Structure formats: structure tokens, C-alpha cells
Amino acid sequence: MNPSFEIRAIDIKHATTEEYRAANVFNNRMQAERLPDDPPISLDEQIREYQNIPSFVDVNAWVVWNTTDSSAVGVGVVVFMLTETNQHIGELDIQVLPDYRRQGIARRLLALTTETAQRANRRLFIANTNERIPAGEAFMRRLGAKRGMETHTNQLAIAELNHELVHEWQARAQERASGFELGFWDGAYPEENIEEIAQLFRVMNTAPHDDLDIEDFNFTVEQMRERVRTTVARGRELWTMYVREKKTGKFVGFTEIFLNPSRPEILNQAGTGVLPEYRNYGLGRWLKAAMLDKILRERPQAKFIRTGNADSNAPMLKINHELGFKPYISQTVWQVEVERAREYVASRQSSVASIQ
Ligand SMILES: CC(C)(COP(=O)(O)OP(=O)(O)OC[C@H]1O[C@@H](n2cnc3c(N)ncnc32)[C@H](O)[C@@H]1OP(=O)(O)O)[C@@H](O)C(=O)NCCC(=O)NCCS
């Protein structure tokens, strides 16, 4: 028997417990396909995640329900960053459970995300697919998207880490970069330096974007504060290691790690950056080695560190590969004009009439 479906918008920041429960089951099924080694996410954690999304992240979401058992079988999301730049972008994320694919469900969700993006004057969709679910690539190609950037999540297995190297890099930095000092922030950034720290974080705009039609992200100090506040409210820890020039007091580089007490064995290394004029002094190596040293000392449960890198980011990959990070999963970032997606949906409109 063909189940019947119903599509409803969901206010993800203020949903009902039943909606959160269904979304949690759905997300864990999708995660099992994408990251089969990862432990499932608990309902509590899922709710905390959704209820603590920063206010500058505008999430528009729809759930496809199987009305026979009230389970969620598909989810479509388009995110608009309410930032000064990149107001032309909608971050698209459409997922359908394996047993329900190839029935036009993603296309129906695309119709809704497209309408919403056009109403919000967003002209470009950016979306990610990964090698574990090749159907994602087929779908993006079908709606006319182009590959914008090839990336990998790279993973370091702590058991394979060369501790000698970690010590050597720190010792070498103390000779070669003696004009610099290392420091650490646990969670919030110091208010007296927050303007300068926001400037420092803009170094991430120098990481490659390849063919992606995106502008620099320039987060304001309030957005920086909110990012930390919501991270903590989600039950995470944020560790930031920084390097400062002694002579001028200038912050010149940083690396950050997100820790999740619900799965202490897997850590995520997010941004790492050194200002262009301070490169080639070994500061990037110093930051990464010092952070690893701290993790080894203070988080003995840690087994893996993951980090996302553009495949074209040679300087970062050199450091990561020397430390023992290995490709874990490959991802492609796609882009397609919203108008092009609308044309695709319109051309297929007649075949989606079966879904209410
Ligand atoms: C991509 C995904 C959402 C597609 O869901 P779906 O409900 O099976 O897609 P639909 O049935 O609506 O198909 C839409 C179009 O894509 C095509 N398509 C989808 N999967 C395909 C596949 N595996 N091979 C070839 N074409 C495929 C369909 O044929 C259809 O084209 P048509 O209009 O000419 O018939 C689903 O495979 C998934 O959840 N993948 C993981 C998440 C992901 O990568 N999302 C894409 C980035 S947002």
C-alpha cells in the first residue's frame, strides 16, 4: 500500500515535542547513512540544538509526514543568514529517507524552498552533498546545479597521533616565533578585546571558496557573542587558542575546537587562521599542536578530531596531513540560481499532484 503524505511547515526554534521527536528519529536515520560510526543524537540534545539557533540564522523548514504512522520521511530547509553580506544566498538542505526516495518528495520540498527564497529575494542556492549518498549529486545535477567547491571532512585518530611531533612543533615555535605568545579562551571572548577578535576571525575569509559565488562574512561583535552564547546553551564547550604579537599586543591567529559532552570521543575543529602578514613563522603549527596538547591532557576520552577543509587549501592541508588527519568523508558544495531551480520545479509540476 502506498502511504499518503502531508507536508507542513515547522517552526524549528519553537516546535512541539512531537515534532522534535519525529525530527530526531529522522535525523538519526539520516546520520546512520552518512556517518555510520557516530552515536545517535538524544532527543534532549536535539531539542537544545533547535531551540538555540542564533537569531541571525533564519531557518525556514518543512516536514513531509507519512500520515499512516506519523513519521517524518523528508525534511526541506532553506536558511537565510541575516548578515550584512551574502544576502543573495539561501542555504538549501533537502533530505529524504532512503525508503521514500525517487517518488518526487525532494522535488515537492524544493518547490517550497524555492518559493520562499524568491519571496526573500535570495537568488542563489548553496547546498552540500557527500560521497556516502550519491543520490544527492544526481539530484543536484538534475536541477541544474554546478559544483562550487570540493571539500573533505578530515579526521585525526588520537591513537595514531605522533606525540613527539606535537612537542617538537611547540618547542620550535618558541624559538622561531619568540616575539609571539600563546593564549586561551574558554567559551566567551574577553569583552575588552572583542572588536579586535571579530576582526581577527575575518581571516577565515582568506580560506579558499573556489568557484562559489559568495562574499566575505563579516560577523559583528554581537553575532560573535551570540555564537558563543548559543553554543553554550546547546550544551557545547568552545575552546579557542590564540597567538598574540608581544610587541604590539595584536591578535594574529587562532584555532577553535567544539566539544560535546554527549559524545566526548569526537571533537570538531572549526576555524583556524593566521593573518596573511604573519604566515610562515610556524604560528599555524604552534596553534594546532598546542590545542592537541591541551586535548591530550584534559580530555582523555577524545578519540577523534574532525575538521572540514577545502581540497584546494594547501597550507592548511599540509599541517593537517603532517599531524595525521586523513580524509574521512568527501563533500561537494553546489550552487544553483534559485530561478533555475524554479524552472525545473515548474517543468515537473504535473507529476507532484499526488502529494497534498
Ligand atoms: C537528494 C535526495 C533529497 C533526493 O530525494 P528524492 O525524494 O529521492 O528526489 P525526487 O524523487 O524528488 O527526485 C527529484 C529529481 O532528482 C532525480 N534523482 C533523485 N535521485 C536520483 C538518483 N539516485 N539518480 C538519478 N536521479 C535522481 C529524480 O529522478 C528527479 O528527476 P525528475 O524530475 O527528472 O524525475 C535524497 O536522495 C537524499 O536525501 N539525499 C541525501 C541528502 C542530499 O544529498 N541532499 C541534496 C542536497 S540539498
The ligand as an SDF file (V2000), in Angstrom:
LIG
                    3D

 48 50  0  0  0  0  0  0  0  0999 V2000
   18.7860   14.0430   -2.8410 C   0  0  0  0  0  0  0  0  0  0  0  0
   17.5040   13.4960   -2.1910 C   0  0  0  0  0  0  0  0  0  0  0  0
   16.9430   14.5810   -1.2780 C   0  0  0  0  0  0  0  0  0  0  0  0
   16.5130   13.1940   -3.3450 C   0  0  0  0  0  0  0  0  0  0  0  0
   15.2450   12.8340   -2.7670 O   0  0  0  0  0  0  0  0  0  0  0  0
   14.1000   12.1490   -3.6470 P   0  0  0  0  0  0  0  0  0  0  0  0
   12.8110   12.3480   -2.9650 O   0  0  0  0  0  0  0  0  0  0  0  0
   14.5010   10.7690   -3.9830 O   0  0  0  0  0  0  0  0  0  0  0  0
   14.1240   13.0110   -5.0060 O   0  0  0  0  0  0  0  0  0  0  0  0
   12.9150   13.1340   -6.0730 P   0  0  0  0  0  0  0  0  0  0  0  0
   12.2330   11.8260   -6.1930 O   0  0  0  0  0  0  0  0  0  0  0  0
   12.0590   14.3130   -5.7660 O   0  0  0  0  0  0  0  0  0  0  0  0
   13.7220   13.4110   -7.4080 O   0  0  0  0  0  0  0  0  0  0  0  0
   13.9260   14.7170   -7.9530 C   0  0  0  0  0  0  0  0  0  0  0  0
   14.7310   14.5620   -9.2530 C   0  0  0  0  0  0  0  0  0  0  0  0
   16.0430   14.0900   -8.9560 O   0  0  0  0  0  0  0  0  0  0  0  0
   16.2960   12.8640   -9.6400 C   0  0  0  0  0  0  0  0  0  0  0  0
   17.0150   11.9460   -8.7690 N   0  0  0  0  0  0  0  0  0  0  0  0
   16.8670   11.8000   -7.4400 C   0  0  0  0  0  0  0  0  0  0  0  0
   17.6610   10.7910   -7.0060 N   0  0  0  0  0  0  0  0  0  0  0  0
   18.3010   10.3150   -8.0880 C   0  0  0  0  0  0  0  0  0  0  0  0
   19.2290    9.2590   -8.2900 C   0  0  0  0  0  0  0  0  0  0  0  0
   19.6380    8.4910   -7.2840 N   0  0  0  0  0  0  0  0  0  0  0  0
   19.6950    9.0310   -9.5360 N   0  0  0  0  0  0  0  0  0  0  0  0
   19.2680    9.7830  -10.5880 C   0  0  0  0  0  0  0  0  0  0  0  0
   18.3620   10.8040  -10.4540 N   0  0  0  0  0  0  0  0  0  0  0  0
   17.8860   11.0420   -9.2300 C   0  0  0  0  0  0  0  0  0  0  0  0
   14.9120   12.3020   -9.9040 C   0  0  0  0  0  0  0  0  0  0  0  0
   14.9220   11.4160  -10.9990 O   0  0  0  0  0  0  0  0  0  0  0  0
   14.0880   13.5350  -10.1720 C   0  0  0  0  0  0  0  0  0  0  0  0
   14.2510   13.9390  -11.5060 O   0  0  0  0  0  0  0  0  0  0  0  0
   12.9550   14.0440  -12.4930 P   0  0  0  0  0  0  0  0  0  0  0  0
   12.2310   15.2930  -12.0540 O   0  0  0  0  0  0  0  0  0  0  0  0
   13.5200   14.1490  -13.8570 O   0  0  0  0  0  0  0  0  0  0  0  0
   12.1340   12.8290  -12.2780 O   0  0  0  0  0  0  0  0  0  0  0  0
   17.7920   12.2190   -1.3930 C   0  0  0  0  0  0  0  0  0  0  0  0
   18.4820   11.3060   -2.1970 O   0  0  0  0  0  0  0  0  0  0  0  0
   18.6010   12.4540   -0.1320 C   0  0  0  0  0  0  0  0  0  0  0  0
   18.0410   12.6210    0.9420 O   0  0  0  0  0  0  0  0  0  0  0  0
   19.9590   12.5190   -0.2360 N   0  0  0  0  0  0  0  0  0  0  0  0
   20.8000   12.9230    0.9050 C   0  0  0  0  0  0  0  0  0  0  0  0
   20.7530   14.4480    1.1470 C   0  0  0  0  0  0  0  0  0  0  0  0
   21.2760   15.2470   -0.0450 C   0  0  0  0  0  0  0  0  0  0  0  0
   22.3320   14.9770   -0.5730 O   0  0  0  0  0  0  0  0  0  0  0  0
   20.5240   16.2950   -0.4720 N   0  0  0  0  0  0  0  0  0  0  0  0
   20.8850   17.1060   -1.6140 C   0  0  0  0  0  0  0  0  0  0  0  0
   21.4170   18.4360   -1.2140 C   0  0  0  0  0  0  0  0  0  0  0  0
   20.2120   19.5630   -0.6200 S   0  0  0  0  0  0  0  0  0  0  0  0
  1  2  1  0
  2  3  1  0
  2  4  1  0
  2 36  1  0
  4  5  1  0
  5  6  1  0
  6  7  2  0
  6  8  1  0
  6  9  1  0
  9 10  1  0
 10 11  2  0
 10 12  1  0
 10 13  1  0
 13 14  1  0
 14 15  1  0
 15 16  1  0
 15 30  1  0
 16 17  1  0
 17 18  1  0
 17 28  1  0
 18 19  1  0
 18 27  1  0
 19 20  2  0
 20 21  1  0
 21 22  1  0
 21 27  2  0
 22 23  1  0
 22 24  2  0
 24 25  1  0
 25 26  2  0
 26 27  1  0
 28 29  1  0
 28 30  1  0
 30 31  1  0
 31 32  1  0
 32 33  2  0
 32 34  1  0
 32 35  1  0
 36 37  1  0
 36 38  1  0
 38 39  2  0
 38 40  1  0
 40 41  1  0
 41 42  1  0
 42 43  1  0
 43 44  2  0
 43 45  1  0
 45 46  1  0
 46 47  1  0
 47 48  1  0
M  END
$$$$
